[in-house]
């Protein structure tokens, strides 16, 4: 009898690029200007290097916090771990069933009922029709939408939609749990249920990776911290040390990190020269 292998996420010298075509401005006005003045088209526009030579190994039992400022590359790294983004260099190894809780309402059919959307989104998340049929009533009960479960989703409030999406997404278990921010949904009563459900998912997952700005949450939920800055991993260690490193990065202005004088220092220097 073969032994079941533990889950693992391993990235070796991984690079991720965003195509310049994906973020190039393409408004009607811009296109018209380019037609009138072809010289305005940038000739050296390059792809955006989102992740740079990332090396990480995450194993069974790891509860990892991804820390970094907005735009540092946390979400890109998380989605790369989920296999959602193609890598442009290096090697990515993922072993285990991944459950990614990112855009909860992705895959909803607004014209379909809540009950029908359980099947649609469940299939999108990789479940089989047979398994979805057996867990459908549990999802309906958890969402607690009453008769609205048989109404079209387009009639739902934003909170109701998130409750249904949360109930579906968290009913489907995985070995590897990837989270972009701690999820809270609905009223006080539902938030308490959601909190208990999340604690259960985190407890049963072999690996958990959480990208968040909530230092209290990551200190409570994680045992390891990874700091991401400009698409690179600049720290990997205990969560306590990672929080400190993150705060150091956030506290230093970008021009000082690059070895350039801050605007205040520049003004002071000019003032001294003026007085001299």
C-alpha positions as CSV (number, residue, x, y, z in Angstrom):
1,X,0.0,0.0,0.0
2,X,1.5,3.3,-1.1
3,X,1.9,6.1,1.5
4,X,0.0,9.3,0.8
5,X,2.3,12.2,0.2
6,X,1.9,15.4,2.2
7,X,0.9,18.6,0.5
8,X,3.6,21.0,-0.7
9,X,4.0,24.3,-2.5
10,X,7.5,24.8,-4.0
11,X,8.6,27.8,-6.1
12,X,12.1,27.8,-7.5
13,X,13.4,31.0,-9.2
14,X,9.8,31.8,-10.3
15,X,9.2,34.8,-12.5
16,X,5.8,36.1,-13.5
17,X,5.3,38.8,-16.2
18,X,2.2,40.7,-17.1
19,X,1.9,41.4,-20.8
20,X,2.1,45.1,-21.6
21,X,-0.9,44.5,-23.9
22,X,-3.0,43.7,-20.9
23,X,-2.5,47.0,-19.1
24,X,-1.8,49.3,-22.0
25,X,-4.5,52.1,-22.2
26,X,-6.9,51.3,-25.0
27,X,-9.6,53.9,-24.7
28,X,-11.3,55.3,-27.9
29,X,-9.7,58.7,-27.3
30,X,-6.2,57.1,-27.0
31,X,-6.7,55.0,-30.1
32,X,-7.8,58.0,-32.1
33,X,-4.8,60.0,-31.0
34,X,-2.5,57.1,-31.9
35,X,-4.0,57.0,-35.4
36,X,-3.4,60.7,-35.8
37,X,0.0,60.6,-34.3
38,X,1.7,57.2,-34.7
39,X,4.9,58.6,-33.0
40,X,3.0,58.7,-29.7
41,X,2.9,54.9,-29.5
42,X,5.7,53.8,-27.1
43,X,8.2,51.6,-28.9
44,X,9.9,50.3,-25.9
45,X,6.9,49.4,-23.7
46,X,7.8,46.3,-21.9
47,X,6.0,43.6,-19.9
48,X,5.6,44.2,-16.2
49,X,7.8,42.0,-14.1
50,X,5.4,41.1,-11.3
51,X,7.4,38.4,-9.5
52,X,11.2,38.2,-9.5
53,X,13.2,35.0,-8.8
54,X,10.9,33.8,-6.0
55,X,12.1,30.9,-3.9
56,X,9.7,29.4,-1.4
57,X,9.0,26.0,0.0
58,X,5.8,25.6,2.1
59,X,5.1,22.2,3.7
60,X,2.5,20.3,5.8
61,X,1.7,22.2,8.9
62,X,2.8,25.6,7.7
63,X,0.5,28.6,8.3
64,X,2.1,31.3,6.3
65,X,1.3,35.1,6.3
66,X,2.1,37.0,3.1
67,X,2.9,40.6,4.1
68,X,3.7,43.6,2.0
69,X,2.3,47.0,0.9
70,X,-0.4,47.4,-1.8
71,X,1.2,46.5,-5.1
72,X,4.1,44.6,-3.5
73,X,3.1,41.3,-5.2
74,X,1.2,39.5,-2.5
75,X,-1.9,38.7,-4.5
76,X,0.1,37.8,-7.6
77,X,2.2,35.4,-5.5
78,X,-1.0,33.9,-3.9
79,X,-2.6,33.4,-7.4
80,X,0.6,31.9,-8.7
81,X,0.5,29.4,-5.9
82,X,-3.1,28.6,-6.9
83,X,-1.9,27.9,-10.5
84,X,-4.1,30.8,-11.8
85,X,-1.1,32.7,-13.4
86,X,1.4,31.1,-15.8
87,X,5.0,31.5,-14.7
88,X,7.5,32.9,-17.2
89,X,10.5,31.4,-15.6
90,X,11.6,28.9,-12.9
91,X,9.7,25.9,-11.6
92,X,6.4,25.6,-9.7
93,X,5.5,22.4,-7.9
94,X,2.0,22.1,-6.2
95,X,1.1,18.8,-4.5
96,X,-2.4,18.6,-2.9
97,X,-5.9,19.8,-3.6
98,X,-5.9,23.6,-3.6
99,X,-8.9,25.6,-2.2
100,X,-8.5,29.3,-3.1
101,X,-10.9,31.8,-1.5
102,X,-10.3,35.0,-3.6
103,X,-13.2,36.4,-5.6
104,X,-16.1,34.7,-3.9
105,X,-18.9,35.6,-6.3
106,X,-16.9,34.6,-9.4
107,X,-19.0,32.3,-11.6
108,X,-22.4,33.4,-10.4
109,X,-25.2,33.4,-13.1
110,X,-27.4,36.4,-12.1
111,X,-30.4,35.1,-14.0
112,X,-30.3,31.8,-12.2
113,X,-31.5,31.0,-8.7
114,X,-29.3,30.7,-5.6
115,X,-29.9,26.9,-5.6
116,X,-28.9,26.7,-9.3
117,X,-25.8,28.7,-8.6
118,X,-24.7,26.2,-6.0
119,X,-24.2,23.8,-8.9
120,X,-22.7,26.3,-11.3
121,X,-20.1,27.7,-8.8
122,X,-19.4,24.2,-7.3
123,X,-18.6,22.9,-10.8
124,X,-16.3,25.9,-11.4
125,X,-14.5,25.0,-8.1
126,X,-13.9,21.5,-9.4
127,X,-16.5,19.5,-7.5
128,X,-18.5,16.7,-9.2
129,X,-22.3,17.0,-9.7
130,X,-22.8,14.0,-7.4
131,X,-20.9,15.5,-4.5
132,X,-22.6,18.9,-5.0
133,X,-26.1,17.2,-4.9
134,X,-25.2,15.6,-1.6
135,X,-23.9,18.8,0.0
136,X,-26.5,21.2,-1.5
137,X,-28.9,21.2,1.5
138,X,-26.0,21.9,3.9
139,X,-24.9,24.9,1.8
140,X,-28.5,26.2,1.7
141,X,-28.9,25.9,5.4
142,X,-25.5,27.6,6.1
143,X,-26.3,30.5,3.7
144,X,-29.7,31.0,5.6
145,X,-31.4,32.9,2.8
146,X,-34.8,31.5,3.4
147,X,-37.1,31.5,0.3
148,X,-34.6,33.7,-1.5
149,X,-32.6,30.6,-2.3
150,X,-35.1,29.9,-5.1
151,X,-35.1,33.5,-6.4
152,X,-32.7,34.8,-9.1
153,X,-29.4,36.0,-7.7
154,X,-29.9,39.3,-9.4
155,X,-32.6,40.1,-6.8
156,X,-30.1,39.6,-3.9
157,X,-28.4,42.3,-2.0
158,X,-24.6,42.4,-2.0
159,X,-24.5,40.8,1.5
160,X,-26.9,38.0,0.5
161,X,-24.7,37.2,-2.5
162,X,-21.5,37.1,-0.4
163,X,-23.3,34.8,2.1
164,X,-24.2,32.3,-0.6
165,X,-20.8,32.5,-2.2
166,X,-19.1,32.0,1.2
167,X,-21.3,29.0,2.0
168,X,-20.5,27.3,-1.4
169,X,-16.8,28.1,-1.4
170,X,-16.1,26.9,2.2
171,X,-18.2,23.7,1.9
172,X,-15.7,22.4,-0.6
173,X,-12.6,21.3,1.3
174,X,-9.0,21.3,0.2
175,X,-5.5,20.3,1.5
176,X,-4.1,23.7,0.6
177,X,-6.1,26.8,1.7
178,X,-5.2,30.1,0.1
179,X,-6.8,33.3,1.4
180,X,-6.6,36.9,0.2
181,X,-7.6,38.8,3.4
182,X,-9.6,37.3,6.2
183,X,-13.2,36.9,5.0
184,X,-16.1,38.4,6.9
185,X,-19.6,38.3,5.5
186,X,-23.1,39.3,6.4
187,X,-24.6,40.4,9.7
188,X,-23.3,39.8,13.2
189,X,-25.0,36.3,13.5
190,X,-23.6,35.2,10.1
191,X,-20.1,36.6,10.8
192,X,-19.9,34.4,13.9
193,X,-20.8,31.3,11.8
194,X,-18.4,32.4,9.1
195,X,-15.6,32.8,11.8
196,X,-16.2,29.2,13.1
197,X,-16.2,27.8,9.5
198,X,-12.9,29.6,8.7
199,X,-11.3,28.3,11.9
200,X,-12.4,24.8,10.9
201,X,-11.0,25.1,7.4
202,X,-7.7,26.5,8.7
203,X,-7.5,23.7,11.3
204,X,-8.2,20.9,8.8
205,X,-6.0,22.2,5.9
206,X,-2.5,20.8,5.6
207,X,-1.2,24.2,4.4
208,X,-2.7,27.7,4.8
209,X,-1.4,30.8,3.1
210,X,-2.9,34.2,4.0
211,X,-2.2,37.5,2.3
212,X,-3.3,40.3,4.7
213,X,-2.7,43.7,6.1
214,X,-4.3,42.7,9.4
215,X,-1.3,42.2,11.7
216,X,-3.5,40.9,14.6
217,X,-5.1,38.3,12.4
218,X,-1.8,37.0,11.0
219,X,-0.2,36.9,14.4
220,X,-3.1,34.8,15.7
221,X,-3.5,32.5,12.7
222,X,0.1,32.0,11.3
223,X,3.3,30.5,12.4
224,X,5.5,31.8,9.6
225,X,5.7,35.1,7.8
226,X,6.9,36.0,4.3
227,X,7.5,39.7,3.4
228,X,7.1,40.6,-0.3
229,X,8.5,43.9,-1.7
230,X,8.6,44.9,-5.4
231,X,7.8,41.4,-6.5
232,X,10.6,39.8,-4.4
233,X,10.7,37.8,-1.2
234,X,12.8,39.9,1.2
235,X,12.1,38.0,4.4
236,X,11.0,34.5,5.4
237,X,10.9,33.5,9.1
238,X,8.8,33.5,12.2
239,X,5.6,35.5,11.9
240,X,6.7,37.9,14.7
241,X,9.9,38.7,13.0
242,X,8.1,39.1,9.6
243,X,5.7,41.6,11.1
244,X,8.6,43.7,12.4
245,X,10.4,43.5,9.0
246,X,7.1,44.5,7.2
247,X,6.8,47.5,9.6
248,X,10.4,48.5,8.9
249,X,9.8,48.4,5.1
250,X,6.6,50.4,5.4
251,X,8.2,53.1,7.7
252,X,11.1,53.9,5.3
253,X,10.3,56.3,2.4
254,X,11.0,54.8,-1.1
255,X,13.7,57.5,-1.9
256,X,15.6,56.6,1.3
257,X,15.5,52.9,0.5
258,X,17.1,53.7,-2.9
259,X,19.8,55.8,-1.1
260,X,18.4,59.1,-2.3
261,X,17.9,62.0,0.0
262,X,14.3,62.7,1.1
263,X,12.5,65.9,-0.1
264,X,13.0,67.4,3.4
265,X,16.7,66.8,3.2
266,X,16.9,68.3,-0.3
267,X,15.1,71.4,0.9
268,X,17.4,71.7,3.9
269,X,20.5,71.4,1.7
270,X,19.3,74.1,-0.7
271,X,18.5,76.4,2.2
272,X,22.0,76.0,3.6
273,X,23.5,76.7,0.2
274,X,21.3,79.8,-0.1
275,X,22.4,81.1,3.3
276,X,26.1,80.5,2.5
